[in-house]
């Protein structure tokens, strides 16, 4: 076989630098970001960069901060089955990864990228945070780093959750942001450490909480509260669920009439809670793991063309302490699967729409019915179970 075909390519230099030129201007205009990344610019691959993950803007800020390094990103497979985003990723030679399930092909691609001397970017939490703070690491992170045996760097980005919260429906908000990082492990350090010791150091290095940075700073937005009901679904006054509604600046309960205001500084005024995270954590604490959850659902999955189809099927899904079970149909044929909660570990989700699960290495979007906003409760259930 031709060796050139075997070699894992770096991102296309022309495409990457062209995109980076416009991204740098965009980031300066929106955030005036502070870069504390001099050590990262000296990276000579092969190497791994571990980055916190609070916003879909993370990739952009990191890409500019690393210039002239052109890294190889490991990204969730759901980006590659998107009809538009998937096409943009091809010249960047990013590596698709099926999240929270064994993905031998992704590991093989990572090893090829290492052999080619690439700088590999991983987001070890494995999914985007709903509340802008650290999530648990994806299982196997320490073992993978030991296998790669290269220098490892850390990166934390601050402010980007507030700039583009996962739940937000009002677009990008203009405000401060920063990025910092440095070396975490030399290659020779990894061989003498256990996977658990490596993961403890990673957790310490990338620990972050956007609610506690840039406190009091304004993130300009005409509708700062719009969409927050996607994660704040339980009323702390009357206890009703999925009766919360938002307009531009307020969140209110349709059951009891209680009202909260969220301003451009992420200050929450109203009864019981003064922050989004306090409310979100209270909701998760209220979940009874012994009761489990169940709902009817629509099913989305990639079709023969590799593009995700939201009309693929439907069925019923349940979760309890031990298992997740789906029964229904897909592409007109019966479909049934059961997965262990301890194996799935976490649900990546699109707030107010669906959560993802892989079975037999196939990605399924579960869209709860009749109210898709229920998906966040499923995320919280599994998170609480596996904390």
N, C-alpha and C positions, 0 to 999 in steps of 0.2 A: 504494500500500500504506500502511496506517496506520503513522505514524511510531512510535507506542507499541509496535507489534509488532516494529519493527525494532530498537528500543533494547535493548541487552543489560542484563538486570536484575542488581541486586546481590542477595546472599543475603537471603532473607526476614527482616526485622528481628525480628519476634516469635519465629520459630522459632530464629534464630541466638542471640539474647540469652537465650532460655529454656534452650537447650542449654548455652550458655557459663556460665550461673549454676551449674548442677549440675557441669559440668566443672571449674570453678574450685575448688569444694569438694572434689571427688574428687582433684584434683592436689595441693591443700594437704595433705590427709590422707595421701596416699601418698608424696609427695616433698618437701614444703616447698620448692618451687622458688624459686631466686633469679632475679629478673628484672632484666636490664640492658638495657632496651629503650625508654628514654625517647624516644630519637630516632625510633623507629618509630611511636610514638603520635602524632607530629606529621605523619605522611605525609598529603599531600593528592594524591589521584589525578588523572590517571593515573600509576601507578608500578608497578614490578616488585620483588618480594622474592624473593631466591634463598636457599633454605634447605638446610642439610645434611639427610641422610636416613639415620637409623640405626635407627628404630623406627616401628612403626605408631602410636605415641603422639605422633609429631612434630606431626601436625595439631592435636591437642588443646592442647598446650602453646603452640603458635604462635597459635592462635585466641584464647586468653586473654591472651597477651602483647600482642596487637595492639589489644585493645578500647580505644576504641569503633570502630575500623576494622573493617569487615566485608569481608574479602577474597574474591576469586574464585580458587578453587583449580584448578590444572591437575592432574588425577589420571589414573592408569592406567585404561584402558578396562575392565580386568578387574573393577574395583570396580562399574562400572555394569551389568555383566551378572550380578552376584551377586543372587540372589532377594530378599535382605533389605536389604543395604547400598545397592543401587541405588535403592530407594524413598526412603531417607533423604537421598540426595544431591540429589533433584529440587528441593526448596525452597531448597537452598543454591546452585543454579545453577552448580555446578562444571562445568569443561570436561573432557570425556573425551579422552584422548590415546592413540593406538596407539603403543606404545613401540618405539623402535629401528626405525622404518620411516617413510616419508614419509606425513604425515597432513595433507592440504590442508584438510580440514574443521576440524581443531583450530586450525590457523593462522588460518583465517577467523574462528573464534569468539574467538580471542585478540585479533585486531585489532578486532573489534566491542566487546569488553570495554574495550579501551584507549580507543576512541572514546567510550564511555559514561562515562569517567573512573574506572573501577574500579582498585582495587589488586589486582594479579595475583600470586599466589604460585606459584612454580615450584620443583621439586626437580631441579636441573640434572644430578644424577648419573643420573636416569632410573629408578632402581630402589633397593630397600632393601638395605643392606649386610648380609651374613651375619656379618661380624666387627666391625662398629661402627667402621670406618675409611673414609676417603674413597675413592670409586671414580672412574674417569675420567668426564669430563663427556660428556653426550649430544652427538652430533655436531650442529652447526648452532646451538648456544646463542648464540655471539657474533653470528652473522649475524641471528638473530631479534631480539636486543636492539638492534642497529643499526637494524633495520627499525621497531621500536617507537618508538625515540627518546624515551624517558621516563627520569625518575630511577630509579636501580637501587639497592636496598638488599641487605645481606647479613645472614644469621642463622645462628648455630651453636648447636645444642642439645647439652648434655653430660649423660651419665648415663642417657639413655633406652634406649640399647642394653642396658645392664646391667639396667634395669628390665623390659624386655620384649625379650629377644634373639629374632631371627628363628627360631632353631632351638629355642627353649625350649618345653617342653610342661607347664610348671608354673604358667602364668598370670603376672600382673604381680607384680613383686618390689618391696618397699618400700625406698626408699633415696634418696639425694640426687640432685638434678637442677638444671640451670641453663640459661638461655637468654640470649644476648646478640646485639646486632646494631647496625648503623648504616648510613649511606649509603656506597655504593661508587662510584657514578658519578653526576654530574649529567647531565641530558639532553644538554647541549651537548658533554660530553666524548666521547660515543660517536661522533659524526660524524668526529672527527679520529683515531680509533683503528681499527686493523685488527681483524677478528674474532678473530685469533689473540692479539693483545695483550689484548683483552677477556677471553678465556678464561683466559689466564695469571693475570690479576688475580683472576678468580673462583675459580680453583683455590686461590690463596693465601688468599683471604678465608674460604672455607668448609672449609679443611683441618681435619680432626678425627680423633681416635683415642680412643675411649672406654676402651680398656684403660689409657690413660695419664692419665686424669682420675679424681678421687675414688679414687685408689689407697689400698687398705687400708680403705675404707669398706664397710660391710655392706649387702647387698641381700637383705633377709629372704626366705627361701624354704626350704621343707622338703625340696624336691627340686631343688637347684641344677644337678645334672648331667643331669637327664632331658631327652633329646632332642639332646644335643650330638653324639651319634654321627651325626646327620644331616649334619654338616659335617666331623667328624673320623672319616673312614671307613677310613683306611689305617693299619695298625699300624706304628709306627716301629721296633718291635723285630724282628718277623718279616716285615714287608712285605705281609702278606695284606690284601686289600681287602674291605670290607663284611662283616667278621666282628666289628666292634665293637658292643658292647651296653652299655646304661646301666641303672643303678637310681637310687635317690634321689641319691646323692652320689659314685658311682664309675662309671668307664668302664673296660671290660675287653675284652680280645681273646679271642674264643672259640677261635682257632687256637692261640695260644701261652700263654694264661693271664696275660699281663701286665695290670697294674692301675694306674689313675690315679685320683686323687681331685680333685674340683672343689668348692671350698667357697663360702660365701656372699660372699666377697670377690673371687671370680673368680681365686683362686690355684690353680694346677694343680700337683699333686705327683705324681711318678712319673718314669719314665726319659725322658731326652733333652730333653723340652720343659717349660718353666715357664709357658707361656701358650697360650691357644687360638690366637692369631694366629700364633705361631711354628709350631705344628703345621699349621695351615691353609696357610700360605705354603709350608711344606716339601712338602706334598701337591701343590700346584700346580706347584712346581718339578720334581717327579718325573714329571709327565706328559710323554710322548713325543709331540710334535706330528706327527711323521712317521707314527706308527702310526694316528692317528685313532681314532674310536670308532664303535660301532654297537650297536643293540639292537632287540628287538621292543618294541612300545609300544601302549598304549591311547591313544585320541584324544578329547579333550574340546573342544567349541566351542559357541558360542551357537546355539540352535535358532531356528525361526521366531518364537518369542515373545520373543526377545532374551535369554533366560536360558541360562546355560552348562549344557550337558548332558554329563556324564562318560561317557555311553554312546554317543557319537556315532560312534565308529569304532575302527579298529585298523590296525596296519601295521608297517613296519620303517623305521628312520631311521639315517642315517650322517652323519658329519662328518669332513672332512679339512681340510687347509690352505686349500683353495679354495672348497669348497661344502658345503652341508647339503642332504641329499636324503631325501625321504619318499616311500614307496610303500605304498599300502594302500587302505583304503576309508573313506568317511564318509557317513553316512545311507544306507547300502546301495549306494552308487555308488562306482566306482573313483576314487581320488584320488592324484595324484602331483604333487610340486612340488620344485623345486631353487632354493635361494637362495645367493647369494655370502656367504661369511663376512665379508668386508670391508664388506658392506652391512648385515648384521644386527647386527654389532658386539658385542652382549651378549645373554644370556638372563636375563630376569627369572625368578625361580623361587620356588616354595613348597618349603621344605626338606623332604626326605623324601617328596615327592609328585610334583611335575612341574616342567617348565620351559616357558616360553612362546616361541612364534615366530609372527610374522605372515607370511602369504603371500597375495599378491593382496588385501591389506588386511583379511584375515580372521584373527582370533586363534585359534590352536590351542594347547591344553595337551598337551604330550607327557608321558605317564606311562610311564616305563621299566618293562619287564617282563623277568623276574619280580620284580625288586626296585626299587621306585620310588625308593629312597634313592640310586640311581645318578645321579639328576638333578644333584647337586651337582658331580660330576666333569665333566659336560657344561658346566656354568657355568664351571668352572675352565679347561677346555680352550679355550673361546672367549676368556676373559679373557686367558689367557697368549698366545694367538695375536695378539690385538689390542693388547697392552700398548704 
